[in-house]
Amino acid sequence: MSLLQKIRSGLREDPMIRRVLRNSGYLFSSNTISAVLGFVQGIYVTRLLGDDRFGAMTAIIVFVSNVNRFLSFRMSEVVVRYVGSALENQDEKRAAALAKGIGLAEATVSVLAYLVLLLLSTWGAITFAEDASLASLFRFYGLFLLANLIYETSVGILQTTDKFKQVAQANFYQSIVLTVLIMAAFYVFHWGIAGVLAAYLIGKTIAGLWVAASALRELNKRLGHGWMQVSLAQVSDWKDIFRFALSTNINGTVNLFARDNLPLYLAAFLPNAQVGYFRLATSLINMVMLPIEPFIWPTYAEITRTIAQRQWQATRKLLKQVSSIAGAWTLLAGGGLVALGWWFIPFVYGEKFAPAYGCVLILLVGYGVANIFNWNRPLLLALGHPTYPLMVAAVTGAVEVLLIFLFVPGRTYLVGAAIFSAYLFVSILWNVFRGISILKHKESTA
């Protein structure tokens, strides 16, 4: 039986993978449309700004987002873990208190993040955008932190209540509005970097408000309109919840310095144009990642369910099915990008961006492994080992950052891309081998 036949057979016979595909399908549909529109946006933005200003804009977006990530507690994971459990046990008062407390905590952190951004904006503009006059744009774009006060909590509520469709709709409308604004910037207003950032800010604000409103509506349905009046004292284990949230924050911080900060490292050591090449390469790689990313959290939900029920074989079967689907898509999309990218990039984005092709080839190695084994961290979380992927990320990330500081200055963005791709390759396979070994041990001792 061929690989495709095995995949089709598994999809027909297994209700668990069908649930994963259903919830992933909502996100995939909106992500596909968003990716197509994002591709269109990228063409207009790169041609509107040029490689140097496109690199500066990349520095602004990444810096502001990473200030938020540094302080973020990944509240969606906390909500899924604790609010989801309370709802499963039909403990509505506990669920209400958890949703209220987690939301208030995230809102406080979002305000704090913006205040930190105000303090760091001038330094960020000088260090990463090579222009102190752009500090005001750091502060301006950072307003999305306030527009997304409870975004992570809201996403977690929608995941817990099986309303993935609402998250997909928010992404869809954000992409539509953003595309219209970018095209207006190009054809009508001839905006510069400030206008483009304004368009991105409006899009993020729409998505944040849509998700928050949808989550509040779902809470009202499940818990009643008076759920906000429930006392936080209904929850007695806030310390345990805080420790879990802190572990997700530490994991996010490690990923921040090892993965999300790479454009800033390049911006600190290299000209803005090279940062633009790297940003374009990663945006094209996202086309390969696109259909697989929506699998991660629906898969996590199913893995958690099967492991809680000690269904070890069902867990292993699910992992194989998800990897088979991801592998087939990665070979197809990645192969197409390799075959046509050398012609496609300069034709669509302009000759100035032709150097991005080499970066695409290098990044495909690491991202390909990330695609195929997208369940590496969720498996360890579900098995009750949340600190293990954190340890792996910390060790491999420290080596990666050290190599970047040693070998990127005075060289090119391709060196940074190679180091980052190796980091993904090693860290993900390390998690995979550990997760599978734990799963085999539990299965053998059951």
C-alpha positions in Angstrom: 0.0 0.0 0.0 1.4 3.4 -1.0 1.9 6.3 1.5 -1.1 8.2 0.1 -3.3 5.1 0.3 -2.3 4.6 4.0 -3.1 8.3 4.7 -6.5 8.0 3.1 -7.3 4.8 4.9 -6.3 6.3 8.2 -8.5 9.4 7.6 -11.5 7.2 6.8 -11.2 4.9 9.8 -10.0 7.0 12.7 -12.4 9.5 14.3 -9.6 11.0 16.3 -7.6 12.1 13.3 -10.9 13.3 11.7 -11.4 15.6 14.7 -7.9 16.9 14.4 -8.5 17.6 10.7 -11.8 19.3 11.3 -10.4 21.8 13.8 -7.2 22.2 11.8 -9.4 22.7 8.8 -10.9 25.9 10.1 -7.5 27.3 10.8 -6.0 25.9 7.6 -8.7 27.5 5.4 -8.2 31.0 7.0 -4.4 30.5 7.0 -4.4 29.6 3.3 -6.4 32.7 2.4 -4.2 34.7 4.8 -1.1 33.3 3.2 -2.2 34.1 -0.3 -3.1 37.6 0.7 0.1 37.9 2.7 2.0 36.9 -0.4 0.3 39.7 -2.3 1.0 42.1 0.6 4.6 41.1 0.6 5.0 42.0 -3.1 3.5 45.5 -2.6 5.4 46.2 0.6 8.8 45.1 -0.7 8.4 47.1 -3.9 7.0 50.1 -1.9 9.8 50.2 0.7 12.8 48.7 -1.0 15.3 46.3 0.6 16.8 48.8 3.1 13.5 50.2 4.5 11.9 46.8 4.4 14.7 45.6 6.7 14.1 48.5 9.0 10.4 47.7 9.2 11.3 44.1 10.0 13.4 45.3 12.9 10.5 47.4 14.2 7.9 44.6 14.0 10.2 41.9 15.5 11.4 44.2 18.3 8.0 45.2 19.4 6.6 41.7 19.1 9.5 40.3 21.1 9.1 42.7 23.9 5.6 41.3 24.2 6.8 37.7 24.0 9.4 38.3 26.7 6.7 39.2 29.2 4.0 36.9 27.8 2.9 33.8 29.8 1.4 32.0 26.8 -2.0 32.3 28.5 -3.7 30.2 25.9 -1.8 27.1 27.1 -2.8 27.9 30.7 -6.4 28.3 29.8 -6.5 25.0 27.9 -4.9 23.2 30.7 -6.9 24.6 33.7 -10.2 26.1 32.3 -10.6 23.1 30.0 -10.2 20.7 32.9 -12.8 22.7 35.0 -15.3 22.6 32.2 -14.7 18.9 31.6 -15.5 18.3 35.3 -18.6 20.7 35.0 -17.1 22.9 37.7 -18.5 26.2 36.3 -17.5 28.4 39.2 -13.9 27.3 39.0 -13.9 27.8 35.3 -15.3 31.3 35.6 -12.8 32.3 38.3 -9.9 30.9 36.2 -11.0 32.7 33.1 -11.4 36.0 35.0 -8.1 35.7 36.9 -6.0 34.6 33.8 -7.6 37.4 31.7 -6.8 40.1 34.3 -3.2 38.8 34.6 -2.7 39.0 30.8 -4.2 42.5 30.6 -1.8 43.6 33.3 1.2 42.1 31.6 0.1 43.7 28.2 0.1 47.2 29.8 3.5 46.5 31.4 4.9 45.3 28.1 3.9 48.6 26.4 5.5 50.6 29.2 8.7 48.6 28.8 8.6 49.3 25.0 8.3 53.1 25.7 11.5 52.9 27.7 13.4 50.8 25.1 12.1 52.4 21.9 15.0 54.8 21.3 17.7 52.2 22.0 15.9 49.7 19.7 15.7 52.3 16.9 19.4 53.0 17.1 20.6 49.5 17.6 18.4 47.5 15.2 16.8 50.0 12.7 20.0 52.1 12.4 17.9 55.3 12.7 17.0 57.1 16.0 14.2 59.0 14.2 12.3 55.8 13.9 11.8 55.5 17.7 8.3 57.0 17.4 7.4 54.2 15.0 8.4 51.6 17.6 6.0 53.3 20.1 3.3 53.7 17.5 3.3 50.1 16.3 3.5 48.9 19.9 -0.1 50.1 20.4 -1.2 46.7 19.2 -0.1 45.4 22.7 -2.9 47.5 24.2 -5.4 46.5 21.5 -4.7 42.8 22.3 -4.9 43.0 26.1 -6.5 39.6 26.5 -5.8 38.0 23.1 -4.0 34.8 24.4 -6.6 34.2 27.1 -9.4 34.6 24.5 -7.7 32.2 22.1 -7.4 29.6 24.9 -11.1 30.0 25.7 -12.0 29.4 22.0 -9.7 26.4 21.8 -11.2 25.0 25.1 -14.8 25.4 23.9 -14.0 23.9 20.5 -14.5 27.1 18.6 -11.4 27.1 16.5 -13.5 28.6 13.7 -13.7 31.9 15.5 -9.9 32.2 15.6 -9.9 31.4 11.9 -12.4 34.1 11.1 -10.4 36.7 13.0 -7.3 35.8 10.9 -9.4 36.0 7.8 -10.8 39.4 8.4 -7.5 40.8 9.5 -5.9 39.6 6.3 -8.7 41.1 4.1 -8.4 44.5 5.8 -4.6 44.5 5.7 -4.5 43.7 2.0 -6.9 46.5 1.1 -4.8 49.0 3.2 -1.5 47.8 1.7 -2.9 48.1 -1.8 -4.2 51.6 -1.0 -0.8 52.5 0.3 0.8 51.4 -2.9 -1.6 52.7 -5.5 -3.3 55.7 -3.9 -1.4 57.2 -0.9 2.2 56.1 -1.7 2.8 55.6 2.0 6.2 55.0 3.5 7.2 52.8 6.4 4.8 54.7 8.8 1.8 54.0 6.6 2.6 50.4 6.2 3.0 50.0 10.0 -0.3 51.7 10.5 -1.9 49.1 8.2 -0.4 46.3 10.2 -1.6 47.9 13.5 -5.2 48.2 12.2 -5.2 44.5 11.1 -3.9 43.3 14.5 -6.4 45.5 16.3 -9.3 44.0 14.3 -8.1 40.4 15.0 -7.6 41.1 18.7 -11.1 42.6 19.2 -12.8 39.9 17.2 -11.2 37.1 19.2 -11.9 38.8 22.5 -15.5 39.4 21.6 -15.9 35.8 20.5 -14.4 34.4 23.7 -16.6 36.6 25.9 -19.7 35.3 23.9 -18.7 31.7 24.5 -18.1 32.3 28.2 -21.5 33.8 28.5 -23.1 30.8 26.8 -21.2 28.2 28.9 -21.1 30.0 32.3 -23.9 32.5 32.2 -23.7 36.3 32.0 -22.8 36.6 35.7 -19.5 34.7 35.4 -17.4 37.9 35.9 -18.9 38.2 39.4 -17.5 34.9 40.6 -14.8 35.4 43.2 -11.2 34.5 42.4 -11.2 32.6 45.8 -13.1 29.8 44.0 -9.6 28.7 42.9 -7.3 27.5 45.7 -4.3 26.4 43.5 -3.3 29.8 42.0 0.3 29.0 43.0 0.4 25.9 40.9 -1.2 27.7 38.1 1.3 30.5 38.3 4.2 27.9 38.3 2.7 26.4 35.1 2.3 29.8 33.6 5.9 30.7 34.6 7.2 27.6 32.9 5.4 28.5 29.7 6.9 32.0 30.0 10.4 30.7 30.5 9.9 28.4 27.5 8.7 31.3 25.5 11.7 33.4 26.7 14.1 30.7 25.6 12.5 30.5 22.2 12.5 34.3 22.0 16.3 34.5 22.4 17.0 31.3 20.3 14.4 31.7 17.5 12.4 34.8 17.4 15.3 37.2 18.0 17.3 36.1 15.0 16.2 39.0 12.7 17.3 41.4 15.5 20.7 39.7 15.8 21.1 40.1 12.1 20.0 43.7 12.3 22.6 44.4 15.0 25.5 42.9 13.0 24.5 43.4 9.3 23.0 46.0 7.0 19.3 46.4 6.9 19.1 45.0 3.3 20.4 41.6 4.5 17.8 41.6 7.2 15.2 42.2 4.5 16.5 39.2 2.5 16.2 37.0 5.6 12.7 38.3 6.3 11.6 37.6 2.8 13.0 34.0 2.9 11.2 33.3 6.2 7.9 34.6 4.7 8.3 32.2 1.8 9.1 29.3 4.1 5.9 30.1 5.9 4.1 29.0 2.8 5.6 25.5 3.4 4.7 25.7 7.1 1.2 27.1 6.5 -1.0 23.9 6.3 0.9 22.2 9.2 0.8 24.9 11.9 -3.0 24.5 12.4 -2.4 20.8 13.3 -0.4 21.6 16.4 -3.0 22.5 19.0 -5.8 20.2 17.8 -3.2 17.4 17.8 -2.1 18.5 21.4 -5.8 18.2 22.5 -6.1 14.7 21.1 -2.7 13.6 22.4 -3.7 14.8 25.9 -7.0 12.9 25.7 -5.4 9.6 24.6 -2.6 9.7 27.1 -5.1 10.6 29.9 -7.0 7.4 28.9 -3.7 5.4 28.7 -4.4 4.6 25.0 -0.7 4.4 24.0 -1.2 2.7 20.7 -3.8 5.3 19.7 -1.3 8.0 20.6 1.5 6.4 18.4 -0.9 6.0 15.5 -2.0 9.6 15.7 1.7 10.8 15.7 2.4 8.7 12.6 -0.6 10.0 10.8 0.1 13.6 11.5 3.8 13.2 10.5 2.8 11.4 7.2 0.5 14.2 6.2 3.1 16.8 7.2 5.9 15.0 5.4 3.9 14.6 2.1 3.1 18.3 2.1 6.6 19.4 3.0 8.2 17.4 0.1 5.7 18.8 -2.3 5.8 22.5 -1.3 9.5 22.5 -0.4 10.4 20.8 -3.6 8.5 23.4 -5.6 10.2 26.2 -3.8 13.6 24.7 -4.4 12.9 24.2 -8.1 11.3 27.5 -8.9 12.6 29.9 -6.2 15.7 31.1 -8.1 13.4 32.5 -10.8 10.3 33.3 -8.8 11.9 35.6 -6.2 13.6 38.2 -8.5 10.6 38.0 -10.9 8.0 38.8 -8.3 9.9 40.9 -5.7 12.5 42.5 -7.9 16.1 41.7 -8.7 17.3 43.4 -5.4 15.7 40.5 -3.5 17.3 37.6 -5.5 19.8 36.9 -2.7 16.9 35.6 -0.5 16.9 32.3 -2.5 20.0 30.9 -0.9 18.5 31.7 2.5 15.4 29.8 1.5 17.4 26.6 0.7 19.2 26.7 4.0 16.1 27.3 6.1 14.1 24.5 4.4 16.3 21.9 6.2 15.4 23.0 9.7 11.8 24.1 9.0 11.2 20.8 7.1 12.1 18.8 10.3 9.9 21.2 12.3 7.0 20.6 9.9 7.2 16.8 9.9 7.6 16.5 13.7 5.3 19.4 14.7 4.0 17.4 17.7 7.4 17.2 19.4 6.7 19.6 22.2 2.9 18.9 22.6 3.8 15.2 23.1 6.2 16.0 26.0 3.6 18.4 27.6 0.9 15.7 27.4 3.3 13.1 28.9 3.8 15.4 31.9 7.3 16.6 31.0 6.9 20.3 30.4 10.4 21.2 31.5 12.2 18.8 29.1 11.6 20.8 25.9 12.5 23.8 27.9 15.9 22.3 28.8 16.5 21.2 25.2 15.6 24.7 23.9 17.9 26.3 26.5 20.9 24.1 25.7 20.6 24.2 21.9 19.6 27.8 22.0 22.6 28.9 24.0 24.9 27.2 21.6 23.0 28.8 18.7 23.3 32.3 20.1 26.9 31.8 20.9 27.6 30.7 17.3 25.7 33.7 15.9 27.7 36.1 18.0 31.0 34.4 17.0 30.4 33.9 13.3 27.8 36.3 11.9 29.5 39.7 12.5 31.5 40.6 9.4 29.9 37.8 7.4 26.4 37.4 5.8 22.9 36.5 6.7 23.4 33.1 5.1 25.7 32.1 8.0 23.0 33.1 10.5 20.4 31.1 8.5 22.6 28.0 8.6 23.1 28.3 12.3 19.4 28.7 12.9 18.5 25.8 10.6 20.9 23.6 12.5 19.3 24.7 15.8 15.8 23.7 14.6 17.1 20.3 13.3 18.9 19.3 16.5 16.4 20.6 19.1 13.3 19.1 17.5 14.8 15.7 16.9 16.1 15.7 20.5 12.5 16.3 21.7 11.2 13.6 19.3 13.5 10.9 20.5 12.9 11.7 24.2 9.1 11.8 23.7 9.0 8.5 21.8 11.2 6.8 24.4 8.9 7.9 27.3 5.9 6.8 25.3 7.4 3.4 24.7 8.3 3.0 28.3 4.8 3.8 29.5 3.4 1.4 26.9 5.7 -1.5 28.0 4.8 -1.0 31.7 1.1 -0.6 31.2 
